Amino acid sequence: MGRLSWRNLWRNRRRTGLTAGGIAFAVLLLCFAMSQQAGSYRLMIENGTTFMTGQIQIQAAGYQDDPRVERLVPDAQALRERVEALPGVQAAAERVQAFALVSAGERTVAAQIIGVDPEREPEVSKLPGMVRVGQFFAAYTLESQPLDTRVPVMLGSGVARNLGVELGAEVVLLGTQPEGGIAALVGVVSGILDTGQAELDRSLLLAPLDQVRQAWALDTGAHALVVRTTTVDAVPDVQRGIETLLDEGIAVLPWQTLLPELEQTIAFDRVSNRLFYGLLALLVSFSIVNSFVMVVFERTREFGLLMAMGMRPWRLLLMLELEALWLALLGVALGALLAWPLVAWTSAVGLPLGESAGIMLRRFHLPDRMYAALDAAAFVEPMLLMTAATLVAALLPALRVRRLSAVEALHRV
């Protein structure tokens, strides 16, 4: 039956070629679109997580929803070393966070203080690359900067503007320790950050981890252990590995929890794009329905002869569906073969987004090209979709065969 169906497919080569070509074009378009979509999602996740949060964070349970200064991950350095030994982990860094009043002269602003490791922070976030003026903790080294002297701090551009300070200016930080004592730190501005997010720039202040720990009496604890994975796809495996290392009361938060808005944006975009893909498959299905209507019309007499010889209608229906399957396989194979080099090229070179768009994207520390992702799902899903669409489209006219009688079919011209 399969060999007969293949031969029947080539009785009208022109029609077969046109229909298979339509399927191939749809598969080509879908593979390219889905690869670009997957690439854009990876870029969004990569930029969203490396901006500040990391792909994974380890925190005390409840800290994400209620960031109290006393909620700490104890002995964070030892935990960081064990986390970095896990497969799939590229880097990890400790952070402490607090809120404080920052003063310079007669001006005072409220700020979010983030204590970072100057040596490890560049491995987990893009914050060091957002320095607009100065350098990222240029004056800071563990050996040359005693804990009881002025320490270099990095101000968000909005904080610096509101305080009216520039490089080298002295600022005073006042906050509250976990036990209620006064946390105080005197810093010197060594850099000004421009993150591209005005709200963040108006509240952000970075200071060396050890100095913030001492000023806020945090000992060796950390509010967050920021983890960067080798790839975004490695996050679930790394998360499971980290969970085996943790004691009760410590939580592992993947990027989906840290950046719920980003996950919701991607989910909504997936749904809207799938509606477009389904519409495209539906449009191609109309041409397939038309082709098989012609097949049934042209071969009605042949079907009558076969039924007169004893072939049951359901076997005729099966033969037509096998023809549709061969047609679908031919079209999707051709489409995938055409799509592969195109997707491979755009994944390596990228598609330029234009000069004006590039300027805007660079302003937010984003690349000015869109790269496709060589994702197996971006090829498998279109191939399965178009195969299913072809079989369903062919089934509609093929069902007419079941209602034919041998006598009626033989009398058709």
HELIX and SHEET records of a PDB file:
HELIX    1   1 GLY A    2  LEU A    9  1                                   8    
HELIX    2   2 TRP A   10  ASN A   12  5                                   3    
HELIX    3   3 ARG A   13  GLY A   48  1                                  36    
HELIX    4   4 THR A   49  THR A   53  3                                   5    
HELIX    5   5 ALA A   76  GLU A   84  1                                   9    
HELIX    6   6 GLU A  121  VAL A  124  1                                   4    
HELIX    7   7 LEU A  127  MET A  130  5                                   4    
HELIX    8   8 SER A  157  LEU A  163  1                                   7    
HELIX    9   9 ALA A  198  ASP A  201  1                                   4    
HELIX   10  10 LEU A  209  TRP A  216  1                                   8    
HELIX   11  11 VAL A  232  ALA A  234  5                                   3    
HELIX   12  12 VAL A  235  GLU A  243  1                                   9    
HELIX   13  13 TRP A  255  LEU A  258  1                                   4    
HELIX   14  14 PRO A  260  GLU A  298  1                                  39    
HELIX   15  15 THR A  300  ALA A  308  1                                   9    
HELIX   16  16 PRO A  313  ALA A  348  1                                  36    
HELIX   17  17 GLU A  355  ARG A  363  1                                   9    
HELIX   18  18 ALA A  377  ALA A  398  1                                  22    
HELIX   19  19 LEU A  399  ARG A  403  5                                   5    
HELIX   20  20 ALA A  406  LEU A  410  1                                   5    
SHEET    1   A 9 VAL A 131  GLY A 134  0                                        
SHEET    2   A 9 ILE A 182  LEU A 193 -1                                        
SHEET    3   A 9 VAL A 151  GLY A 156  1                                        
SHEET    4   A 9 LEU A 204  PRO A 208 -1                                        
SHEET    5   A 9 ARG A 107  VAL A 116  1                                        
SHEET    6   A 9 VAL A  89  ALA A 104 -1                                        
SHEET    7   A 9 ALA A 224  THR A 229 -1                                        
SHEET    8   A 9 ILE A  56  ALA A  60 -1                                        
SHEET    9   A 9 ILE A 250  PRO A 254 -1                                        
SHEET    1   B 7 VAL A 131  GLY A 134  0                                        
SHEET    2   B 7 ILE A 182  LEU A 193 -1                                        
SHEET    3   B 7 VAL A 151  GLY A 156  1                                        
SHEET    4   B 7 LEU A 204  PRO A 208 -1                                        
SHEET    5   B 7 ARG A 107  VAL A 116  1                                        
SHEET    6   B 7 VAL A  89  ALA A 104 -1                                        
SHEET    7   B 7 GLU A 170  THR A 176 -1                                        
SHEET    1   C 2 LEU A 351  PRO A 352  0                                        
SHEET    2   C 2 ARG A 369  MET A 370 -1                                        
END                                                                             
